[in-house]
Each structure stands twice: as C-alpha cells, then as structure tokens.
C-alpha cells in the first residue's frame, strides 16, 4: 500500500470518529467517502455493519465507481451509499470527498417545503450555494443517478428532500467544514421555528455579500486549505478519547 493511501485512510477513519463526536452518526448507516490518491475511479467507504466508532483505517473498503469491491475484505458496503457516492465521484472530478448524514435538524429542514431559509448567521454564509434533490425513495435504483447528479450540479451543498444532508469537498477537511456549516444552518432554523416568534429577514444584498466574504475568509485561514484547522482541532479531541482508528 502506498503511503498516500495509508495517510488518506487514517484521515477518513478520523472523519468517521469526528462525525460521531459531533452527533452525526446513525446506528450503522450513512457514509463518508474519499477518492484514493493515484488510483483513478477508486474510493474508500465504511464497512457496512460497523458503527462509526468501529471504523479504522484498515477496515475501510476500497471500491470502484461501478460499485465493485476491489480488494479482499470481510465486509460488504451500503448499497444506497454506493449509488449516491459512486454517481457523484464519477461525475465530479473536484468532489474528492463526500459526506452524507441523517441528522434530526437536517432531516427536519429537508422535510420542509421551503427548505433552508437564508435568515440566520450560518445559512446566510451559504447563500446561493445549496442544491435540492427530490425524494425518490431509498436510493438504490440506478435510474436515480442522473437525477442526483443534475440536482447537485456544480454545488457542494445538497439537501436531499425528506431524507438528509450531503456535502462535497476537495479534501476531507473541506467536506467536514461544509457539513458543519450546513448542519448548523439547519439546527438554528429548527430552533428559531420552535420559538414561534417572527423571524428577522436578511436581504438578498447581505446574503450575496456574506457568501463572498466566507469564500475569502476560507482562502485566508493562515494559509491552510479550507477546513484543515477545524478538522485538526477535532482530530486532536478524538485522539485523546480513542486513537484506535489509526490502525492501518
């Protein structure tokens, strides 16, 4: 195994632990994938049947964009995860990492006809960047791939209606930061709705300006790639609790 693959396995396994730390895991379901460096059409996904706390660098499963496992393993992979992730990885060269969650706040907003409103600090940061995909049942039918890709387009934030949240990134930390922003946007919207009080509107002008400022800020994070500082901080936290995920 090449060192680049070992490194990306450790980082992806850390991401699973971080998602669980953030409260974004759900039994043995959901999935995060990353492309294998130097191996066209191959990506890593969690073994189906394991909780995120059980995912390690060594038990991640290598698959291709056709849904075939390409190495010896004792584990299967989630069919829905394979369809969603293989479709996007195949269509989007820039989507090196993809995460999908079923958080309560995310699913709540996904079930609302209006979707994510641009009226809180986090959602304004995502002005004009969130795509939507209509619910077609459990995502296991190949016929949904084209619709999914068309819905996402070139965006990195996707709300799967009646289903959950999905974000893409150029790196694992980039995807993580994107998911953090989308999840927090949904959490605040749900919390505000529970007050039953009038909502302070945010103008379109402020929305556009804020989204532009976010892009500038992310580019200037001490010269680090998007999400790297945030991801590293969370990785240090999970390391102190349990660093067994590093087993390659």
C-alpha positions in Angstrom: 0.0 0.0 0.0 1.3 3.4 -1.0 1.9 6.0 1.8 -0.6 8.4 0.2 -3.3 5.7 0.6 -2.3 5.0 4.2 -2.5 8.7 5.1 -5.9 9.2 3.5 -7.2 6.1 5.2 -6.2 7.4 8.6 -7.8 10.8 7.8 -11.0 9.3 6.6 -11.2 7.0 9.7 -10.7 10.1 11.8 -13.5 11.8 10.0 -15.9 8.9 10.9 -14.9 9.3 14.6 -15.4 13.1 14.3 -18.8 12.7 12.8 -19.8 10.5 15.7 -18.3 13.0 18.1 -20.5 15.7 16.5 -23.6 13.5 16.9 -23.9 12.9 13.2 -23.9 9.1 13.2 -27.0 6.9 13.0 -26.6 3.2 14.0 -24.6 1.6 11.2 -26.0 3.8 8.4 -24.8 6.8 6.5 -21.4 7.2 4.8 -18.4 9.3 4.0 -16.1 8.5 1.0 -12.8 9.8 -0.4 -11.0 9.1 -3.6 -7.9 7.0 -3.4 -4.8 9.1 -4.4 -3.3 7.9 -7.6 -6.0 5.3 -8.3 -8.5 6.5 -10.9 -12.0 5.5 -10.2 -11.3 4.1 -6.7 -12.6 5.4 -3.4 -12.9 4.3 0.2 -16.1 3.8 2.2 -17.1 2.5 5.6 -17.7 -1.3 6.1 -21.5 -1.9 6.3 -22.5 -3.2 9.7 -20.0 -1.3 11.8 -20.7 1.8 13.9 -18.6 4.8 13.2 -16.8 4.2 16.5 -15.6 0.9 15.0 -14.3 2.3 11.7 -10.5 2.1 11.3 -8.0 2.9 8.6 -7.5 -0.8 8.0 -11.2 -1.9 7.7 -12.2 0.8 5.2 -13.4 -0.8 2.0 -11.9 0.1 -1.4 -14.5 0.2 -4.2 -14.7 1.4 -7.8 -17.3 3.8 -9.3 -19.3 0.8 -10.6 -19.9 -0.4 -7.1 -17.5 -3.3 -7.1 -15.2 -4.0 -4.1 -11.7 -4.1 -5.5 -9.7 -5.7 -2.6 -10.1 -8.6 -0.2 -12.4 -7.7 2.7 -14.7 -9.4 5.2 -17.2 -6.6 4.8 -20.0 -5.5 2.5 -20.8 -1.9 1.7 -24.1 0.0 1.9 -26.0 -0.2 -1.4 -27.5 3.3 -1.0 -24.2 4.7 -0.1 -22.6 3.1 -3.2 -25.2 4.6 -5.5 -25.0 8.1 -4.1 -21.2 8.3 -3.8 -20.3 6.5 -7.0 -22.5 8.7 -9.0 -21.1 11.9 -7.7 -17.4 10.7 -7.7 -17.8 9.7 -11.3 -19.4 13.0 -12.4 -17.5 15.5 -10.3 -13.7 15.4 -10.6 -13.4 18.0 -7.9 -15.5 16.1 -5.4 -12.7 14.2 -3.7 -14.7 13.7 -0.5 -18.4 13.3 0.0 -20.3 13.1 3.3 -24.0 12.2 4.0 -25.9 12.4 7.3 -29.4 11.9 8.6 -29.2 14.4 11.5 -32.5 15.4 13.1 -32.2 19.0 12.2 -31.1 18.3 8.7 -33.9 15.9 8.1 -36.4 18.4 9.6 -35.4 21.1 7.1 -35.3 18.5 4.3 -38.9 17.8 5.1 -40.0 21.5 5.0 -41.4 22.7 1.6 -39.4 25.9 1.8 -36.1 24.1 2.6 -33.3 26.1 4.2 -34.2 29.7 4.7 -31.5 32.4 4.4 -32.2 34.1 7.7 -29.5 33.0 10.2 -25.8 33.6 10.5 -24.9 30.2 9.1 -27.4 29.9 6.4 -26.5 33.3 5.0 -23.0 32.1 4.6 -24.4 29.5 2.1 -26.5 32.0 0.1 -26.9 30.6 -3.4 -24.8 27.5 -2.8 -27.4 24.9 -1.7 -28.9 22.5 -4.1 -32.0 20.3 -3.6 -32.8 16.8 -4.8 -36.4 15.5 -4.7 -37.1 12.3 -2.8 -37.5 9.1 -4.9 -37.5 6.6 -2.1 -34.5 4.6 -0.9 -31.6 5.5 -3.1 -30.7 2.1 -4.5 -32.0 2.4 -8.1 -29.5 3.2 -10.9 -32.1 5.3 -12.6 -31.8 8.0 -9.9 -28.1 8.6 -10.6 -28.6 11.1 -13.4 -31.3 13.0 -11.5 -29.0 13.2 -8.4 -26.1 14.5 -10.5 -28.3 17.0 -12.2 -29.7 18.2 -8.9 -26.2 18.7 -7.4 -24.7 20.4 -10.4 -21.5 22.2 -9.5 -22.5 22.9 -5.9 -21.1 21.3 -2.8 -24.1 21.5 -0.6 -27.2 19.3 -1.2 -30.4 18.9 0.7 -32.0 15.6 -0.1 -35.7 16.3 0.4 -37.4 14.2 3.1 -34.0 12.4 3.5 -31.0 14.3 4.8 -27.8 16.3 4.0 -24.9 15.8 1.7 -21.7 17.9 1.2 -18.7 17.6 -1.1 -15.2 18.9 -0.7 -11.9 19.0 -2.4 -10.4 17.3 0.7 -11.8 15.5 3.8 -11.4 18.6 6.0 -13.1 20.8 3.3 -16.1 18.4 3.2 -16.2 18.4 7.0 -16.3 22.2 7.2 -19.1 22.3 4.6 -21.1 19.8 6.5 -20.6 21.8 9.7 -22.0 24.9 8.0 -25.0 23.2 6.5 -25.8 21.3 9.7 -25.5 24.4 11.9 -27.7 26.3 9.4 -30.4 23.6 9.9 -30.0 23.5 13.7 -30.6 27.2 14.0 -33.6 27.2 11.7 -35.2 24.4 13.6 -34.5 26.2 16.9 -35.9 29.5 15.7 -39.0 27.8 14.4 -39.7 26.4 17.8 -39.9 29.9 19.4 -42.9 30.7 17.2 -41.8 34.3 17.1 -41.4 36.5 14.0 -38.2 36.0 12.0 -35.9 38.9 11.2 -35.4 38.9 7.4 -32.0 39.1 5.8 -31.8 41.0 2.5 -30.5 39.4 -0.8 -27.8 42.0 -0.9 -26.4 40.9 2.5 -26.8 37.3 1.5 -24.6 37.8 -1.6 -22.0 39.8 0.3 -21.8 37.4 3.2 -21.3 34.4 0.9 -18.5 36.2 -0.9 -16.8 37.1 2.4 -16.9 33.5 3.5 -15.0 32.4 0.4 -12.3 35.0 1.1 -12.1 34.0 4.7 -11.7 30.3 3.9 -8.9 31.0 1.5 -7.0 33.1 4.1 -7.2 30.6 7.0 -3.5 31.1 7.9 -2.6 29.7 4.5 -4.2 26.4 5.3 -6.7 24.6 2.9 -10.4 25.0 3.7 -11.4 23.2 6.9 -7.9 22.0 7.9 -7.7 24.0 11.1 -11.1 22.9 12.2 -10.6 19.3 11.3 -7.2 19.1 13.0 -8.7 20.5 16.2 -11.5 17.9 16.3 -9.0 15.1 15.4 -6.9 16.0 18.4 -10.1 15.7 20.6 -10.9 12.2 19.2 -7.3 11.2 19.5 -7.4 11.9 23.3 -10.5 9.7 23.6 -9.5 6.8 21.3 -6.9 6.8 18.6 -7.5 3.1 17.6 -8.9 4.4 14.2 -5.2 4.9 13.2 -4.6 1.2 12.8 -3.5 0.6 9.2 
